[in-house]
Amino acid sequence: MEQTAKILLADDSHAIRFLVSEILTNAGFRVIEAENGQEAVEKTYKENPDLLILDYEMPKKTGFEVVREVRSHTGYLHTPIIIFTAVTDKETKLEGLGLDIDDYLTKPADEDEIVARVKLLLKRNKQKMDSNPLTRLPGNPSIQARVEEEIASGRKFAVLYCDLNNFKSFNDKYGFEAGDKVLKTQADIIVKAAALDPTSFVGHIGGDDFIVVCAFDKAEEIAKQIAQETDRISPSFYNEQDRARGYMLSINRKGEPEQFSLLAIGIGVVHNTKKPLTSFAQVSSIGAELKCLAKQHPQGSYYVMDRRS
C-alpha cells in the first residue's frame, strides 16, 4: 500500500509544499497539493487520499478546521491525519487529540522522519481496516494478497476453506452473543492448528467462513486437527438438553420445527501439487466446491482434499 498511497499535502507555504512533496514523491507516494484549508477540504472529497498532512495555520480554514470538516463525514473517520506545525504547546496538542488527529510533525521536520511517520500510519490503518472486528484476523484484501503471493512463488501450497455447519440455526436459537463466542473459539482453534506450519496464514473471510494458507505437506494434518478440535468443543456451546440429545431442535427457514446436528466444520483443501493454480478466483471457486462437498458429510466435521489431476 505504501508505494501507491495518495497523500494530500496542505500548506500555504510554497517552499514547504515543494520540499515535502519532493520527499514523499521520492519515497514512492503520489502527492496532491493544496495551498489553503478550503482547497484541502475540496481536494479531500475529490481525490479521496489515503492520508492527509495539514498545516496547523492556513488561510480560509486552519488545519484543525479541516479535520473537523472531514471527520464529520463517515467515509473519512479513519483516514490518517498528520498536523504539520511549528506550535508545540500542550493545549494545542490536547485539542488535536480531541479531534482524532493521528500524529504531529514539528517544523522543520527531518526527511527520514516524515517518510517513517507516513509509512507507519498507512500500515496501521491498513491493518485496522482490513482485520475482522470480532476475531481480529486479516480480512479479504490480505487473504487475496497472500494467495496471489503463493501462486507467484511457485511453491507447493494449500488453501483450506473452512465453513461451520448449522451456524445460522444455532445463532437463531441461542442468539448473537453465543454466536460470537462460537466464532471467536473457532478462530482460536484454526489459529492453533495452523501453527503446525510456522509460515501459515489464517484469515477470516466473514461470518463463519475462515481460510488457512499453508505449505502443502502440512495441510492434511492442519485440517484433521481443526476438525477434531471443533467436534470436541462443539457440545459445550449447547444447553444440557440439546447436548444430551446430540442435536438441536429449532425452527427452519420455512418456519417449521427441525432437528439440526451440533455445530461442525466443513473444510475444502485446494492445492497445486496435481494441477497448477493460476488465480485467486480459481482457488476460491475450487475451494467453494470442495467445502460444499465436505459440508454434506452426515455427521461431525469433515474435510475434502482435492485429489483430481
N, C-alpha and C positions, 0 to 999 in steps of 0.2 A: 504493500500500500504506500509506503513512504516514497517510493521512486516516482509515483504518478500522482501523488496527492496535490490538490489545488489549494493554495494559500491566498487568502485575502490580506493584503498589507495596506493599512490605512494610516497615513501620517501627512500632516500639512507641509513638512519639510521635504523638498525635492531631493536634497542631498542624502537624507536618511533613507528615503524610499529607494533611491538609486543604489545605495550601498547594501541595504538589507536584501533588496530584490536580487542583486547580483550574487550575494552569498547563498540565498535559497535556490536560485536557478542553478548555480554550480553544484549544489547538493542533490540536484535531480528533481526539484519541485517545480510546479507551474505556478507562477505568481500573477495575481490580479491586483492592480494598484488602485487606491482611492486617495484623494487629496483632502477630503473633509468627511465629517461624520455622516452627513446626509448621503453622500455618494457611497460611503461604506455600507449603509443600510440597503440602498438600492441595488448595489452590486452583490450583496449577500443573497438577496432574493432572486436575482437574475442568474448568478453563476453557481449558487449552492456550493460554496467552498467547503473543504474538509476541515479547515482550521482558520481562525481569524487572529491577526496580530493588529491591535488597535492602539494608536497613540492615546495617552491619557487626556491631553489637551488638544482639541482640534476645533476649527471653525464649524459653525452650523449645529453640530452635535458633538459633545465630548465622547471619549471612549466609553465612559460609564453609561451615557445616554444611549449609545449604540447597543450596548449589552442589554439594557432594559428593553429596548425595542425588539431585538431579535429573539431574546429569551421569552418574549410574550407569545411567540408563535411555536406551536408544538414541534414542528419539524426541526427547530434549532435548539431544543432544550439540551441536547447532548453534544452539540458542536463545540469542540475545544476552543477556548478563547484565552489569548495572552494579551495582557496590557503592557504596552511599552511606555515607560515613564522615567522622568528624572526625579519624581516625587517619591520619597521613601518613608514618609511619616506613617506611624502606626494606624492612625484614624483612617487614612485613605485606603490602606490595605484591608482593614476591617470592613469598610464599606464595600470594597470589591468582593470580599468573601461572601457577603450577604447577597451579592448579585450572581453568585455561582461562576466567578472567574477562576480559571484553572491554574494560571501561573502569571508571574510578573517577570519582565526583563527590564533591568535598570540601565538607562543610557549613561555612558556609551557601552553597548553590550559587545562581548567578545564573539568573534565569528564562530568558534567551536561551540560556545555555549548556546548561541541561537539555534544552530543546527541540532544539537543534542536535545534541547528542550522541545523543539518541534517534533522530532522523531519519537521521543518518549511519549508525548501527549497523543500522537497519532496511534502509536502502538497500544497504549492503554485504552483508547476509545474504541479501536477495532475489537479488542478482546471483550470490552464491556458490551458492545452492540451485537457481537457475534454469539456470545455464550447464552445458553438456555437459563432463564432466570430461576428456575426451580432446581435443576441439577448442577448448574454452573459448568456443564460440559460444552465443548465447542459446538456451534450450530452449522447450518448448511454451507455457508461460504468456506469455512475451514475444512469441512468434510470433502467438498468437491476439490479444493486445492490439494489436499493430501492424496486423494485417489489419483488425481491427474499427475501428481509428483511420482507416485509409484509406477504408473503406466509409462511415464517418460524414462524412468530409471532402468527399465529392463530387468529388474529383479523378479524373482518368483514371490508373488504376494497373494494374499487372500483378503476378501472383504466379507464380513459376517453381517448380514441384515437380520436384526432381532426385533420381534414384534410379540407383545403379550396377547395371549388368547383370553377372550371374555372380559377384557378390561372395562369395556363400556358398561356391560351389565353389572359388574362389580361397583363401578362408580355410581350408577343409577341407584343401587340399593344401599350402599354404605356411605355415599357422599364424597364430595371433592376432597375434603381433608384427608380421609382414608385413602383416596386415590393418589393424592400427592405423596403420602407416606410410602405407598407401593412403588411409585416411580423413583423416589429417592433411594429406596432399598435396592431396586433393580439396577439403578445406575451404579451403586456400590458393588453389587455382585459382578457386573460386567467389567468394571474397572479392575477389580481384584483378579478376575480370571485373565484379563488381558495382560496383566503384569507377568504372566508366563513368558511373554515376549517383551523384553525391556524397550524395544523400539516401536511397540504398538501405539496405535492412536484410537481413542474412543470418542465418539461424537453422539449428540442427541439430535436426531432428525426432527423430532417434535412429537407431542403426545406420548404414546407408549412405544415409539419406534426409536431404536438405537442402532449404532453401527460400530464395528471394530475393523480397523485395517491393521494387518499383521503379516509377519513372514509366513509363507505357505506351510512350512514344516511345523508350525505351532497352531495352525488354525483349528484342526480337529480336536486337539487337546483343550483349547480355549472353549470351543463350542460345547464339548462334553461337560466341562466344569460349570459353565453358565447354566446349562440345562439341569444338571444335578442339584446345584445350589438353589435354583429357582423352585424346583419341586420340593426341596427340603424345607424351605422357609414359607412357601405359599400358604399352607393351612393356618399359620399364625395370624394371617390378616382377617380371618373369618370369626364369627361368633361361635360359641360352643355347639350350637345346634347344627349349623352348616358344616362345621368341622367333623362332627360325629357322622353326619350323613355322607360326607365325601363329595358333596355337590351343593350348589346354592339354588334356592328357589327364588325366582324373581319374575318380573313381567318383561316379555319380549317387545320388539318394536311394533307388533300388531296389537299390543295391549292384552296379550294372553299370558297366563302362567306358564312358566317353562323351567326345566332343570338346566342349570349351567355348571359345567365342570369347573373345578377350582382353577385359579389362575395358573397358567403355564406359559412357556415361551416357545415360539417357532423361530428357527434360525435357518436362513439360506446362506450357503457358503459359496461365494463366487471366487474363482481363481484363474490364473493364467498359465497353468502348467500343461494343459491339454490343448488349449487354443488361445490365440492372442486376444488381449483386451485392448481396445483402441480408443475408448472414450468413456467419460463419466456416465453419459446417457446409456451406453451399452451395459456397463456394470450395474447401474440402477435397474434396468429392465430385467436382466437375468436374476438379480437379487430379489426383486419383487416376485418373480415367477417361482423361484425356489422357496422363498419364505411362505408363499401360499400353499405349496405342497407340504411343507413342514407343519403348518397350522391345521392341516386336515388329519393329522395323526389323532386317533380317537382318544387317547388318554395320556396326560402328562406332557412334559416338554420334549421337544424332538428337533433334530437338525437334519438338513438335507445338503449333502455335498454334491456339487455339480461334477458328474463323472462322464459327461458327454465329451466326445472328441470333436 
